[in-house]
């Protein structure tokens, strides 16, 4: 707790913390736009084959499918009233001359590049490529962040997202579009990675819950902004450009965000760290306290953290001992299933037959009560019950959608909204629960692996939707079953409510086998050991 005490001396809940949180949270408004952008830029309107160029000017009759509706991917070779041999009467062929679309609402990448029929899978592949960018970016940028600092990665990520997002708006074909979307996902990982660390570490223990929740609500508010922008800007290229340009401004604003003091100390840049601490103290009205600090005192205060940072731990240590192995496997499944289920619902808004803009507002709005209920639940019922219940309820609601007839769209929508709220609760709980379960010496690695799994889940979700071509209910079975498995795995995790944080792997081996009812500790000690909720939006990575 040495660093927390150091921050308390220079002010850990003053004007600096408020301004820092606002500067870091404003770009989070735009992250929701990029995560969910393809809901609006990749909509598939009603379409049918264009008639041949030599067709008569009268209405061209389309063949009917087994469901009695007009085929979208086939057309008659000859008009129905044409004189042709009997064996070719009613013969069909693919849409050799392209498609005609209903453009009464908006255009999209689907209408521009004909991502329908045989090319329809490319729409889901494009979203998976974006999620792959967040996955790979998280791995690479996490290491670069430890080497070069949080602020350089944050600043470069803002610029890369602005440039790649704008580049996607000018893409000449779907392949180039996917490349730019991959870079968008890559840069978002860098933004999320640095934002959480730079925000949380300069706050007091009491303020972390409030400010982290505030940052999470910025993401939620971003979900309200996106439908409004999409309604006002129906052209997908202009919409893509509109959500990307603000990050050029965020790139400039990032120069006023200070580097991580903890990282500077652990990297041996103690003089620079001292300078930042004195600036924080001056802004918080504790200028004299800042002047009292010296390089020698800073080394002494951070001595334990410096020694712990020198010890080398790897991913192998997450599986070396029995309890760490159990925690890692169960958390990995919980993270994967949360990301898997969340994006199956969040990106499937178009499937429910309700007004796309209104439904997206409802999907975003459900996060507000979901996060509030989660905060109450984890503090009174515990992390263990909250985590398992949220995933089991989400999995149950996804499976229940299978048994609701397609003409009962309202009930299907209610189940989807409820499931999305439960998965939002799961995300909020997981950030806290994972932080409390992994020991200090390997917590960064554990959080990195956990978020790797949730990104793998979110990347897999669009691809699983393709199985709906075999049977419409197959994706829901997969999504619901995997989410239920994640909830079941959470039951094998120990409770962490009111328990001190493990410092070493050995602490974890003995700590996790204690009775779940903790012995009473002095309030001051409990307060000093507790890590509050880091309530972030989906994908917000505290590692």
Secondary structure, 3 states (H helix, E strand, C coil): CHHHHHHHHHCCCCHHHHHHHHHHHHHHHHHHHHHCCHHHHCCCCCEEECCCCCCCCCCCCCCECCCCCECCCEEECCCCCCCCCHHHCCCEEECCCCEEECCCCCCCHHHHHCCCHHHCHHHHHHHHHHHHHHHHHHHHHHHHHHHHCHHHHHHHHHHHHHHHHHHHHCCCCHHHHHHHHHHHHHHHHHHHHHHHHHHHCCCCHHHHHHHHHHHHHHHHHHHHHHHHHHHHCCCHHHHHHHHHHHHHHHHHHHHHCCCCHHHHHHCCCHHHHHHHHHHHHHHCCCHHHHHHCCHHHHHHHCHHHHHHHHCCCCHHHHCCCHHHHHHHHHHHHHHHHHHHHHHHHHCCHHHHCCCHHHHHHHHHHHHHHHHHHHHHHHHHCCHHHHHHHHHHHHHHHHHHHHCCCCCCHHHHHHHHHHHHHHHHHHHHHHHHHHHHHCCHHHHHHHHHHHHHHHHHHHHHHHHHHHHHHCCCCHHHHHHHHHHHHHHHHHCCCCCCCCCCCCCCHHHHHHHCCCCCCCCCCCHHHHHHHCCCCCCCCCCCCCC
